[in-house]
Amino acid sequence: MNDEEPRVSAEEMIARLEPAMSPWKRVRGVAALVAGVAGTVFVSALWWSEPGSLPGRTQLAFGLFTAFCLAWACYGGWLLTRRAPLFATDRVIAGWLALAASAATTALVVAVAAQPVAGLVGGGTFVAVSAVLTVRAHARRAALLRRKRELTGEGER
């Protein structure tokens, strides 16, 4: 770089990046969007087509499943509208969505199951896997932000 070229900050350099989302991230975004919308339509249609009134726990289950499907649809739409989700933010959001959905679903299954131990074992497995993935996503994000600080010289004052 010579003296005539202006110095560019890291944020300006990031803003100048071309759309760089990998094809796999686009596929993940489309899959999340389609699955979320399809799940929302299916669960809502099933819920509203019931001929009689449903018990309160069943209403709660349908409401939770609809909300989780909508959350995944919103996540997929958000992911597709980003040029490049920087610093693994997409992984952190997906991890928290998965953890919340698996924990709530496990709690609901345990509450309504005839054999709550089986629901606890199966659901506990999903909760454990989603917790591990969420921790890994946070670690990856922290590593990327630490690397950004190293490269930009932030924190060396």
Contact map, one row per residue, 1 for C-alpha under 8 A:
1110100000000000000000000000000000000000000000000000000000000000000000000000000000000000000000000000000000000000000000000000000000000000000000000000000000000
1111100000000000000000000000000000000000000000000000000000000000000000000000000000000000000000000000000000000000000000000000000000000000000000000000000000000
1111110000000000000000000000000000000000000000000000000000000000000000000000000000000000000000000000000000000000000000000000000000000000000000000000000000000
0111110000000000000000000000000000000000000000000000000000000000000000000000000000000000000000000000000000000000000000000000000000000000000000000000000000000
1111111000000000000000000000000000000000000000000000000000000000000000000000000000000000000000000000000000000000000000000000000000000000000000000000000000000
0011111100000000000000000000000000000000000000000000000000000000000000000000000000000000000000000000000000000000000000000000000000000000000000000000000000000
0000111110000000000000000000000000000000000000000000000000000000000000000000000000000000000000000000000000000000000000000000000000000000000000000000000000000
0000011111011000000000000000000000000000000000000000000000000000000000000000000000000000000000000000000000000000000000000000000000000000000000000000000000000
0000001111111000000000000000000000000000000000000000000000000000000000000000000000000000000000000000000000000000000000000000000000000000000000000000000100000
0000000111111100000000000000000000000000000000000000000000000000000000000000000000000000000000000000000000000000000000000000000000000000000000000000000100000
0000000011111110000000000000000000000000000000000000000000000000000000000000000000000000000000000000000000000000000000000000000000000000000000000000000000000
0000000111111111000000000000000000000000000000000000000000000000000000000000000000000000000000000000000000000000000000000000000000000000000000000000000000000
0000000111111111100000000000000000000000000000000000000000000000000000000000000000000000000000000000000000000000000000000000000000000000000000000000000000000
0000000001111111100000000000000000000000000000000000000000000000000000000000000000000000000000000000000000000000000000000000000000000000000000000000000000000
0000000000111111100000000000000000000000000000000000000000000000000000000000000000000000000000000000000000000000000000000000000000000000000000000000000000000
0000000000011111110000000000000000000000000000000000000000000000000000000000000000000000000000000000000000000000000000000000000000000000000000000000000000000
0000000000001111111100000000000000000000000000000000000000000000000000000000000000000000000000000000000000000000000000000000000000000000000000000000000000000
0000000000000001111100000000000000000000000000000000000000000000000000000000000000100000000000000000000000000000000000000000000000000000000000000000000000000
0000000000000000111110000000000000000000000000000000000000000000000000000000000000110000000000000000000000000000000000000000000000000000000000000000000000000
0000000000000000111111000000000000000000000000000000000000000000000000000000000000110000000000000000000000000000000000000000000000000000000000000000000000000
0000000000000000001111101100000000000000000000000000000000000000000000000000000000111000000000000000000000000000000000000000000000000000000000000000000000000
0000000000000000000111111100000000000000000000000000000000000000000000000000000000000000000000000000000000000000000000000000000000000000000000000000000000000
0000000000000000000011111110000000000000000000000000000000000000000000000000000000000000000000000000000000000000000000000000000000000000000000000000000000000
0000000000000000000001111111000000000000000000000000000000000000000000000000000000000000000000000000000000000000000000000000000000000000000000000000000000000
0000000000000000000011111111100000000000000000000000000000000000000000000000000000000000000000000000000000000000000000000000000000000000000000000000000000000
0000000000000000000011111111110000000000000000000000000000000000000000000000001100000000000000000000000000000000000000000000000000000000000000000000000000000
0000000000000000000000111111111000000000000000000000000000000000000000000000000000000000000000000000000000000000000000000000000000000000000000000000000000000
0000000000000000000000011111111100000000000000000000000000000000000000000001000000000000000000000000000000000000000000000000000000000000000000000000000000000
0000000000000000000000001111111110000000000000000000000000000000000000000011101100000000000000000000000000000000000000000000000000000000000000000000000000000
0000000000000000000000000111111111000000000000000000000000000000000000000001100100000000000000000000000000000000000000000000000000000000000000000000000000000
0000000000000000000000000011111111100000000000000000000000000000000000000001000000000000000000000000000000000000000000000000000000000000000000000000000000000
0000000000000000000000000001111111110000000000000000000000000000000000011011000000000000000000000000000000000000000000000000000000000000000000000000000000000
0000000000000000000000000000111111111000000000000000000000000000000000011111100000000000000000000000000000000000000000000000000000000000000000000000000000000
0000000000000000000000000000011111111100000000000000000000000000000000001001000000000000000000000000000000000000000000000000000000000000000000000000000000000
0000000000000000000000000000001111111110000000000000000000000000000010011000000000000000000000000000000000000000000000000000000000000000000000000000000000000
0000000000000000000000000000000111111111000000000000000000000000000111111101000000000000000000000000000000000000000000000000000000000000000000000000000000000
0000000000000000000000000000000011111111100000000000000000000000000011001000000000000000000000000000000000000000000000000000000000000000000000000000000000000
0000000000000000000000000000000001111111110000000000000000000000000000000000000000000000000000000000000000000000000000000000000000000000000000000000000000000
0000000000000000000000000000000000111111111000000000000000000000010010000000000000000000000000000000000000000000000000000000000000000000000000000000000000000
0000000000000000000000000000000000011111111100000000000000000000111011000000000000000000000000000000000000000000000000000000000000000000000000000000000000000
0000000000000000000000000000000000001111111110000000000000000000000000000000000000000000000000000000000000000000000000000000000000000000000000000000000000000
0000000000000000000000000000000000000111111111000000000000000000000000000000000000000000000000000000000000000000000000000000000000000000000000000000000000000
0000000000000000000000000000000000000011111111100000000000000100110000000000000000000000000000000000000000000000000000000000000000000000000000000000000000000
0000000000000000000000000000000000000001111111110000000000000100010000000000000000000000000000000000000000000000000000000000000000000000000000000000000000000
0000000000000000000000000000000000000000111111111000000000000000000000000000000000000000000000000000000000000000000000000000000000000000000000000000000000000
0000000000000000000000000000000000000000011111111100000000000000000000000000000000000000000000000000000000000000000000000000000000000000000000000000000000000
0000000000000000000000000000000000000000001111111100000000000100000000000000000000000000000000000000000000000000000000000000000000000000000000000000000000000
0000000000000000000000000000000000000000000111111100000000000000000000000000000000000000000000000000000000000000000000000000000000000000000000000000000000000
0000000000000000000000000000000000000000000011111110000000000000000000000000000000000000000000000000000000000000000000000000000000000000000000000000000000000
0000000000000000000000000000000000000000000001111111110000000000000000000000000000000000000000000000000000000000000000000000000000000000000000000000000000000
0000000000000000000000000000000000000000000000001111100000000000000000000000000000000000000000000000000000000000000000000000000000000000000000000000000000000
0000000000000000000000000000000000000000000000000111110000000000000000000000000000000000000000000000000000000000000000000000000000000000000000000000000000000
0000000000000000000000000000000000000000000000000111111000000000000000000000000000000000000000000000000000000000000000000000000000000000000000000000000000000
0000000000000000000000000000000000000000000000000101111101100000000000000000000000000000000000000000000000000000000000000000000000000000000000000000000000000
0000000000000000000000000000000000000000000000000000111111100000000000000000000000000000000000000000000000000000000000000000000000000000000000000000000000000
0000000000000000000000000000000000000000000000000000011111110000000000000000000000000000000000000000000000000000000000000000000000000000000000000000000000000
0000000000000000000000000000000000000000000000000000001111111000000000000000000000000000000000000000000000000001000000000000000000000000000000000000000000000
0000000000000000000000000000000000000000000000000000011111111100000000000000000000000000000000000000000000000000000000000000000000000000000000000000000000000
0000000000000000000000000000000000000000000000000000011111111110000000000000000000000000000000000000000000000000000000000000000000000000000000000000000000000
0000000000000000000000000000000000000000000000000000000111111111000000000000000000000000000000000000000000000000000000000000000000000000000000000000000000000
0000000000000000000000000000000000000000000000000000000011111111100000000000000000000000000000000000000000010000000000000000000000000000000000000000000000000
0000000000000000000000000000000000000000001100100000000001111111110000000000000000000000000000000000000000000000000000000000000000000000000000000000000000000
0000000000000000000000000000000000000000000000000000000000111111111000000000000000000000000000000000000000000000000000000000000000000000000000000000000000000
0000000000000000000000000000000000000000000000000000000000011111111100000000000000000000000000000000000000000000000000000000000000000000000000000000000000000
0000000000000000000000000000000000000001001000000000000000001111111110000000000000000000000000000000000000000000000000000000000000000000000000000000000000000
0000000000000000000000000000000000000011001100000000000000000111111111000000000000000000000000000000000000000000000000000000000000000000000000000000000000000
0000000000000000000000000000000000000001000000000000000000000011111111100000000000000000000000000000000000000000000000000000000000000000000000000000000000000
0000000000000000000000000000000000010000000000000000000000000001111111110000000000000000000000001000100000000000000000000000000000000000000000000000000000000
0000000000000000000000000000000000111011000000000000000000000000111111111000000000000000000000000000000000000000000000000000000000000000000000000000000000000
0000000000000000000000000000000000011001000000000000000000000000011111111100000000000000000000000000000000000000000000000000000000000000000000000000000000000
0000000000000000000000000000000000010000000000000000000000000000001111111110000000000000000000001000000000000000000000000000000000000000000000000000000000000
0000000000000000000000000000000110110000000000000000000000000000000111111111000000000000000000001000000000000000000000000000000000000000000000000000000000000
0000000000000000000000000000000111111000000000000000000000000000000011111111100000000000000000000000000000000000000000000000000000000000000000000000000000000
0000000000000000000000000000000010010000000000000000000000000000000001111111110000000000000000000000000000000000000000000000000000000000000000000000000000000
0000000000000000000000000000100110000000000000000000000000000000000000111111111000000000000011000000000000000000000000000000000000000000000000000000000000000
0000000000000000000000000001111111010000000000000000000000000000000000011111111100000000000000000000000000000000000000000000000000000000000000000000000000000
0000000000000000000000000000110010000000000000000000000000000000000000001111111110000000000000000000000000000000000000000000000000000000000000000000000000000
0000000000000000000000000000000000000000000000000000000000000000000000000111111111000000000000000000000000000000000000000000000000000000000000000000000000000
0000000000000000000000000100100000000000000000000000000000000000000000000011111111001000010000000000000000000000000000000000000000000000000000000000000000000
0000000000000000000000000100110000000000000000000000000000000000000000000001111111100000000000000000000000000000000000000000000000000000000000000000000000000
0000000000000000000000000000000000000000000000000000000000000000000000000000111111100000000000000000000000000000000000000000000000000000000000000000000000000
0000000000000000000000000000000000000000000000000000000000000000000000000000011111111000000000000000000000000000000000000000000000000000000000000000000000000
0000000000000000011110000000000000000000000000000000000000000000000000000000000111111000000000000000000000000000000000000000000000000000000000000000000000000
0000000000000000001110000000000000000000000000000000000000000000000000000000000001111100000000000000000000000000000000000000000000000000000000000000000000000
0000000000000000000010000000000000000000000000000000000000000000000000000000001001111111110000000000000000000000000000000000000000000000000000000000000000000
0000000000000000000000000000000000000000000000000000000000000000000000000000000000011111100000000000000000000000000000000000000000000000000000000000000000000
0000000000000000000000000000000000000000000000000000000000000000000000000000000000001111100000000000000000000000000000000000000000000000000110011000000000000
0000000000000000000000000000000000000000000000000000000000000000000000000000000000001111111100000000000000000000000000000000000000000000100110010000000000000
0000000000000000000000000000000000000000000000000000000000000000000000000000000000001111111110000000000000000000000000000000000000000000000010000000000000000
0000000000000000000000000000000000000000000000000000000000000000000000000000001000001001111111000000000000000000000000000000000000000000000000000000000000000
0000000000000000000000000000000000000000000000000000000000000000000000000000000000000001111111100000000000000000000000000000000000000100100000000000000000000
0000000000000000000000000000000000000000000000000000000000000000000000000000000000000001111111110000000000000000000000000000000000000100110010000000000000000
0000000000000000000000000000000000000000000000000000000000000000000000000010000000000000111111111000000000000000000000000000000000000000000000000000000000000
0000000000000000000000000000000000000000000000000000000000000000000000000010000000000000011111111100000000000000000000000000000000000100000000000000000000000
0000000000000000000000000000000000000000000000000000000000000000000000000000000000000000001111111110000000000000000000000000000001101100100000000000000000000
0000000000000000000000000000000000000000000000000000000000000000000000000000000000000000000111111111000000000000000000000000000001000100000000000000000000000
0000000000000000000000000000000000000000000000000000000000000000000100110000000000000000000011111111100000000000000000000000000000000000000000000000000000000
0000000000000000000000000000000000000000000000000000000000000000000000000000000000000000000001111111110000000000000000000000000001000000000000000000000000000
0000000000000000000000000000000000000000000000000000000000000000000000000000000000000000000000111111111000000000000000000000001001100100000000000000000000000
0000000000000000000000000000000000000000000000000000000000000000000000000000000000000000000000011111111100000000000000000000000000000000000000000000000000000
0000000000000000000000000000000000000000000000000000000000000000000100000000000000000000000000001111111110000000000000000000000000000000000000000000000000000
0000000000000000000000000000000000000000000000000000000000000000000000000000000000000000000000000111111111000000000000000010011001000000000000000000000000000
0000000000000000000000000000000000000000000000000000000000000000000000000000000000000000000000000011111111100000000000000011001000000000000000000000000000000
0000000000000000000000000000000000000000000000000000000000000000000000000000000000000000000000000001111111110000000000000000000000000000000000000000000000000
0000000000000000000000000000000000000000000000000000000000000000000000000000000000000000000000000000111111111000000000000010000000000000000000000000000000000
0000000000000000000000000000000000000000000000000000000000000000000000000000000000000000000000000000011111111100000000110111001000000000000000000000000000000
0000000000000000000000000000000000000000000000000000000000000000000000000000000000000000000000000000001111111110000000010000000000000000000000000000000000000
0000000000000000000000000000000000000000000000000000000000001000000000000000000000000000000000000000000111111111000000000000000000000000000000000000000000000
0000000000000000000000000000000000000000000000000000000000000000000000000000000000000000000000000000000011111111100100110000000000000000000000000000000000000
0000000000000000000000000000000000000000000000000000000000000000000000000000000000000000000000000000000001111111101110110000000000000000000000000000000000000
0000000000000000000000000000000000000000000000000000000000000000000000000000000000000000000000000000000000111111100100000000000000000000000000000000000000000
0000000000000000000000000000000000000000000000000000000010000000000000000000000000000000000000000000000000011111110100000000000000000000000000000000000000000
0000000000000000000000000000000000000000000000000000000000000000000000000000000000000000000000000000000000001111111100100000000000000000000000000000000000000
0000000000000000000000000000000000000000000000000000000000000000000000000000000000000000000000000000000000000001111100000000000000000000000000000000000000000
0000000000000000000000000000000000000000000000000000000000000000000000000000000000000000000000000000000000000100111111100000000000000000000000000000000000000
0000000000000000000000000000000000000000000000000000000000000000000000000000000000000000000000000000000000001111111111110000000000000000000000000000000000000
0000000000000000000000000000000000000000000000000000000000000000000000000000000000000000000000000000000000000100001111111000000000000000000000000000000000000
0000000000000000000000000000000000000000000000000000000000000000000000000000000000000000000000000000000000000000001111111100000000000000000000000000000000000
0000000000000000000000000000000000000000000000000000000000000000000000000000000000000000000000000000000001001100101111111111000000000000000000000000000000000
0000000000000000000000000000000000000000000000000000000000000000000000000000000000000000000000000000000001101100000111111111000000000000000000000000000000000
0000000000000000000000000000000000000000000000000000000000000000000000000000000000000000000000000000000000000000000011111111100000000000000000000000000000000
0000000000000000000000000000000000000000000000000000000000000000000000000000000000000000000000000000000001000000000001111111110000000000000000000000000000000
0000000000000000000000000000000000000000000000000000000000000000000000000000000000000000000000000000011011000000000000111111111000000000000000000000000000000
0000000000000000000000000000000000000000000000000000000000000000000000000000000000000000000000000000001001000000000000111111111100000000000000000000000000000
0000000000000000000000000000000000000000000000000000000000000000000000000000000000000000000000000000000000000000000000001111111110000000000000000000000000000
0000000000000000000000000000000000000000000000000000000000000000000000000000000000000000000000000000010000000000000000000111111111000000000000000000000000000
0000000000000000000000000000000000000000000000000000000000000000000000000000000000000000000000000010011001000000000000000011111111100000000000000000000000000
0000000000000000000000000000000000000000000000000000000000000000000000000000000000000000000000000000000000000000000000000001111111110000000000000000000000000
0000000000000000000000000000000000000000000000000000000000000000000000000000000000000000000000000000000000000000000000000000111111111000000000000000000000000
0000000000000000000000000000000000000000000000000000000000000000000000000000000000000000000000110110010000000000000000000000011111111100000000000000000000000
0000000000000000000000000000000000000000000000000000000000000000000000000000000000000000000000100010000000000000000000000000001111111110000000000000000000000
0000000000000000000000000000000000000000000000000000000000000000000000000000000000000000000000000000000000000000000000000000000111111111000000000000000000000
0000000000000000000000000000000000000000000000000000000000000000000000000000000000000000000000100000000000000000000000000000000011111111100000000000000000000
0000000000000000000000000000000000000000000000000000000000000000000000000000000000000000001101110010000000000000000000000000000001111111110000000000000000000
0000000000000000000000000000000000000000000000000000000000000000000000000000000000000000000000000000000000000000000000000000000000111111111000000000000000000
0000000000000000000000000000000000000000000000000000000000000000000000000000000000000000000000000000000000000000000000000000000000011111111100000000000000000
0000000000000000000000000000000000000000000000000000000000000000000000000000000000000001001100100000000000000000000000000000000000001111111110000000000000000
0000000000000000000000000000000000000000000000000000000000000000000000000000000000000000000100000000000000000000000000000000000000000111111111000000000000000
0000000000000000000000000000000000000000000000000000000000000000000000000000000000000000000000000000000000000000000000000000000000000011111111100000000000000
0000000000000000000000000000000000000000000000000000000000000000000000000000000000000011000000000000000000000000000000000000000000000001111111110000000000000
0000000000000000000000000000000000000000000000000000000000000000000000000000000000000011100100000000000000000000000000000000000000000000111111111000000000000
0000000000000000000000000000000000000000000000000000000000000000000000000000000000000000000000000000000000000000000000000000000000000000011111111100000000000
0000000000000000000000000000000000000000000000000000000000000000000000000000000000000000000000000000000000000000000000000000000000000000001111111110000000000
0000000000000000000000000000000000000000000000000000000000000000000000000000000000000011000000000000000000000000000000000000000000000000000111111111000000000
0000000000000000000000000000000000000000000000000000000000000000000000000000000000000010000000000000000000000000000000000000000000000000000011111111100000000
0000000000000000000000000000000000000000000000000000000000000000000000000000000000000000000000000000000000000000000000000000000000000000000001111111110000000
0000000000000000000000000000000000000000000000000000000000000000000000000000000000000000000000000000000000000000000000000000000000000000000000111111111000000
0000000000000000000000000000000000000000000000000000000000000000000000000000000000000000000000000000000000000000000000000000000000000000000000011111111100000
0000000000000000000000000000000000000000000000000000000000000000000000000000000000000000000000000000000000000000000000000000000000000000000000001111111111100
0000000000000000000000000000000000000000000000000000000000000000000000000000000000000000000000000000000000000000000000000000000000000000000000000111111111000
0000000000000000000000000000000000000000000000000000000000000000000000000000000000000000000000000000000000000000000000000000000000000000000000000011111111000
0000000011000000000000000000000000000000000000000000000000000000000000000000000000000000000000000000000000000000000000000000000000000000000000000001111111000
0000000000000000000000000000000000000000000000000000000000000000000000000000000000000000000000000000000000000000000000000000000000000000000000000000111111110
0000000000000000000000000000000000000000000000000000000000000000000000000000000000000000000000000000000000000000000000000000000000000000000000000000111111111
0000000000000000000000000000000000000000000000000000000000000000000000000000000000000000000000000000000000000000000000000000000000000000000000000000100011111
0000000000000000000000000000000000000000000000000000000000000000000000000000000000000000000000000000000000000000000000000000000000000000000000000000000011111
0000000000000000000000000000000000000000000000000000000000000000000000000000000000000000000000000000000000000000000000000000000000000000000000000000000001111
